[in-house]
Amino acid sequence: MQRFIQFNDEKVDSMIVMEMADLVTTLTRNPEYEVDFGVHSYLDQSIKKIYVSHFWNHRPQHLLIDGIKSDVFLRAIGNLKYTDPQQIQRYIKSLDNMNLKSFPKQLFIVTEDLRIEELIKKERPGTKKVFYHRKKVYQKHFQSQLNVNLVKSVFTDALFNNIYLLLHSETPIETIPHYNESIDLVIPYVRNTISKFFETKSTMDTVSVCLEMLEVLDEVLEEDMLNEYFHLPEKGFALEEENGLTFDDLKRKDPLQNCDVMDKKANDDEEIMNEELRTWHRETSELSNSYLQFDLDQGTGTDLLGEGVREGETGDQALAIVQGSVQKTSRNDYSKLEAKEQKRNKTGRNDNEFGKENRFAHPIFLSLDNPNNEEIKQYHLYKKEISTYQKKLKKLIEKTLEHKRIAPRNDLQFGRLSKKLLPYFTDTNPRLFYKKQEPTSEIDAAFALLVDCSASMYDKMEQTKLGITLFHEALKSVKVSHEVVGFWEDTSDATKEYQPNYFKPVIDFQTSLLGFSGPEIMQLKPEEDNRDGFAIRLMTNRLITRMEKQKFLLVFSDGEPAAFGYEQNGIVDTHEAVLQARKKGIEVFNIFLSNTDIEESQKKVLQDIYGNFSILVSNIAELPNVLFPILKKLLYKSI
């Protein structure tokens, strides 16, 4: 991943994001709702997303958590349950004739939040502490903003700051600063109108009081607000039916084959008889076992009246005949029509398979080319360079296995009787037996190594290959099955609904222990982007099919994930992938590669993703020295 200048480098703890995501799902009772972080907090029902504000960042941990929770409570409970979208649309339309645009929207958000906050606290008393901290932080913030805006003569913003303080004041006596002559004249009216917000019982009441106040302020205030403290999305509260379809979307829109509607303007003098003439339509002549279902794909559009009702006749078809014998019908079955339609409309894969962020990521496994002479020559040079580490590791493992095979096991409850019988007289539950030998031990483990082949690896790839050579030769020498896979995403071909992710297995499980394997590692090279969460999930699925007792996944990377549409939630998605792999019994480690001093922000990102299972290599030349003790520790664990 290439690191560019970041003007808004706000990083959020992935654990907090996951906790808030679970909280949103619990409160909304809808798993489709997601949580995201943005400049402002608001609810967007059109895309089923709740935004939490960056306003709470860089504060003490308890205020950070409570502030984020308060945003979630207001949107997931308040706006979703107690706010009327119809009234919001009515309010937004009423602003078309006003000079002020930003001030009315922010005024509505503040007053509506005030109303729904009380409802939330009444419904869930446990939220009182969260909203108390929210109020204290915002009171301090708006008091400082009021002073700044008064000094700068930004009176509209200052008035809004003052309104917020009046709405959340703990005393009936609140000092009103001096603005200008026109605003000072309406302050008594504003103060009196503000008191009405405490009596609102619905969104309609809030809209009415806001419009009442704006009738005066729209003429008094010369300029709109300069700052945006709160955001009201105009399309976020759009009136929509279930599954995101409006009423018009549910109407039939496919064109008919013929249009026989009479042109009334051209035939104004023609006499028209309002008589209903029913005909047998050719499209309804096919029999079907689904009564009262008409699929007219061609048909003819007319303006004939068809609302009349006639009495039934004895010759009419009976539509409620009960079938006498149980048998399979030979007609069309529409019972699964809806499920098929949903499946046809969904282009991505199941979210639960590779995560929501990777619905449109498609794996492409590349075939391995035979290594050329240059690659074989380079591999033998690397192999010679790491031979000292490889031989040392092999000898240590062999000694450990031999010692474990011949070492007697003492203090057992059964076996051969020991000559040391003193514990029989001194211990309550004496263990007087031993076994001389145990069966020969072997390393029952499988290793997978994921190599980040993003473009930013261009200055680290050669040293990385050296470390991978040590990885491969050391495991091959102690007969441990393993594979090495490079991964990257093709940015040039990526779209919103298709993101090709390439995987190149240079060492696979089947050939990893063969003597000639290894030079294929030289075929790894820097490519483009890296979608780490998707790659980890894919490798997890490959590892869980292995029969070995211990399974390890090592991820070689040089930074945080970066791919098409993956920047915002890449860290959280990768963290979720790591947690899922560990739940399935796979131990995941990260080896972070760098040629410069590692920044604290980078350390924090790796901590968020991998926890304490990340090894930082600030000098890529030291990779073999770092990799050796890691392999030693993991192999000992598998013996």
Steps between C-alpha positions, in 0.01 A plus 500: 500500500635841408464768761410844370441828678185459709311816582247318718689213658236415760551144619237332715560201725368200311369347823285810559368482144405134543334569837298784349405281204364237740320772696336636184386153396355440848317835519365502145429125498610510139837346402503706179571822691869591512700750703755737352704798618471841339521872566145511638261253658179423314276220376480412131207266454543486124822297539428368851803661660552683830783751507690578819680833527880549515415776749568253782853412391803611703307508825540291818404139443181508709377815321592349163298185568201682651497758222498234228229307683286814529519546123395139448211529747368818337507350150424130558221562752401864477492582129407149393216461749376845599577727202241534224662507152191660345531803728869534418422504128231760563746711699772481234255603227389797706860631498487562124343840556743608771833678478650288777584138417760366742368670815146349474635148443737515796230656716270207423769240579578656838137533606396159368796337677390675819153347469603145410774499764236522773305216339811283483587563865144413598509180296856406605598659833851358467577759233476796741873499583592494132279800419624687807858479374381597152331813630803608705739464208271688258429776753871563539551486125219740412598743775846529345349524150267776619793708623696445178208584272417817695859620468493428125153659466354179358165575662288226341736230628520673837119508526483130421762429770295704745178316409669167571618626841151627582344166403741309725531754780473365854380835638209719388730802501744492209712795396422630152793676331472810284483434123387789282201727519268291277574169674483651850143617427375146430686325785195516735286341228762232435530424869124470537470275192781275623293406802242343267752234393475343844130432438533330160362148482569411135711591201206704373510714815875555460456603136220740593703678769806520272295656221343742748846617610632517143219733390673770703865397479498457121441875470732605782810291425695647210728200436468125533716291733867471418563175689311172491479346846222253417386347172148435371516271193233600252484151349575306816135503612347429160165326513571145394328170520656178618812381313570859390217513240271797474133460416570602138766228477239241594276608213522328166738688268566259213351637175203331337511382140216725381360833616134548406429799724272743322630848431227700674625836376457393140156348561330749730181496291476123476227334702643253754288219646592407859421134451724221627588237239700209643712296258711187522865611481739280306765530773268342759419192297784294650396287796695527825469348846541845657149645490443873481861556386529679168839564340426724203834558332363646176130590513331822393449821695153657464291762673191282527327504836557179691387574852150359461383188681262242357315223674631148473343247264467126518740454212790681668810305590517402868828626640488321834470137401688271738715241328375157601811286455853573620731520202769724356366762265634523149440872481738784583596538866529859623574418865868588460453788262583766758816324618618458141437866429704606803781268400494637145521861618788442738834520321735460796566196714368432850627756753573230755746322272775759459361808679282791388794696365596214269165412343630586155857380545573204273801269553713413199766233556790524260681196371867468586763529229806280497794692647760614251875471542534848646237428769663166586841665528365781722319250725817297556678820605224575753503140614873517564459826692242356742653152527645577843157583642338203328753245628489643851123485513493145365751382760310663786172340392658156457658518845171602654316214332763247605503625858124480519506148356748349752432716806321308774174637633481494878229557760228307319201318650575180312794337320824365646551531875761757589782434749419828676223399741528795740197682348289202613552610862509877447238575229124467524474376139841351425610445139746209513514382139692594186530410133838450344427614145224655292431450129710701256365855472456689177412859424127493436456843341421678174625847410365751249685817408315791337727750326377852431585572135379861499694768313661636816695175540733589212787596735442208738418207275856370456565483874153356549585219257809429709283463811252280312789281385595447865134430577476239224835325551465484879154341483605268219797376703275396793227361268224751579247557221457863398404735219603849391247720318544852366186717474396833348201680349492632146407867540467576129224239450321555832146639500224537758363157413817316404839504673742238365739367764792294379663219697825343392597182694878474446522211750203267558434229756540217250853591387630692803712208629649402165871563459474704179237745633602854586618699196135588425521747792706726273187559288344722767511867407323825598169553321218737609262516805439266792163387640630324812166398656390317187837323464502388865147359473590313184813349656301410812264292288797322345668433835196361683485212252843382615519205739791632709437581865671842498436752223691826460444794266778757464424824317795693355398861432641852502192700602128520548254364241428714195276402209199619297239636744694340786676795662227587751420153636808302399648494850174381660441239230854361537462491878175306463673257263776442756248438779304255286816308414600475867152378593553217252823395674745675266772711662555818299822703521606812317853593402510872423780597261653847488824665393446804723405571859148378570253775592275474803190526279616194304561308823149590615348373173681168530396475865138553395520227236720228650510583871832398654577254220690739274878511462642832381812488281639853468799379297408258224856368490443354848205289381681162522612582857141579594340210315727235652382527864138525383524173309683340789229598747211391277662166416572424865134569572400232248724224636 
